[in-house]
Amino acid sequence: MIVAAIIAGEVGFWVFLLGGLAVRYLLRKPKASAVLLVCVPLVDLGLLAVTVLDLSRGTTATLAHGLAAAYIGFSVAFGHRMIRWTDQRFAHRFAGGPPPVKNPKYGRERVIFEWQDFRRAAVAWAISCGLLELAVLIIGAPARTAELSGWISRLTVITAIWGIWTVCTTLWPPKPKAPATD
């Protein structure tokens, strides 16, 4: 049930996002667009509700329950950026908007970009681990929540690796390749 809810959440995210942008740029109805775009974060609340309901029924936490918490954390932390990224491309393609802003590739700008991404990852980690820990505390049965505790470790390792990548980019920022000489 939780895997289906996660899939439905991801599909819902894109349906509401693309639907909202289509209504905004193709049909030129900003109020209707705003209603659809407000539904994007509601998808996360729906996934949270389904997960809490499932665990409150006495279900032993599975890999999917932990994945749901991780999905919610990353969706909250990176969702606005994904919406902005999609909006820029949609506006450019369908409404004559300016070309989308590209992520920096080199130098100081790239380092700043990497640190901003790492900050988002740390926020995602905090939200995800907070939800996982809250579920462990509320359920109060270590045998039923061992998988959730395992997710805290997994997410910590992923975030630590992300941090190492960010520090490496800071120490050795990418540089443009020198032009080939004949």
Secondary structure, DSSP 8 states (H G I E B T S, - for coil): -HHHHHHHHHHHHHHHHHHHHHHHHTS--HHHHHHHHHHHHHHHHHHHHHHHHHHHTT----HHHHHHHHHHHHHHHHHHHHHHHHHHHHHHHHH----------SHHHHHHHHHHHHHHHHHHHHHHHHHHHHHHHHH--HHHHHHHHHHHHHHHHHHHHHHHHHHHHHHS----------
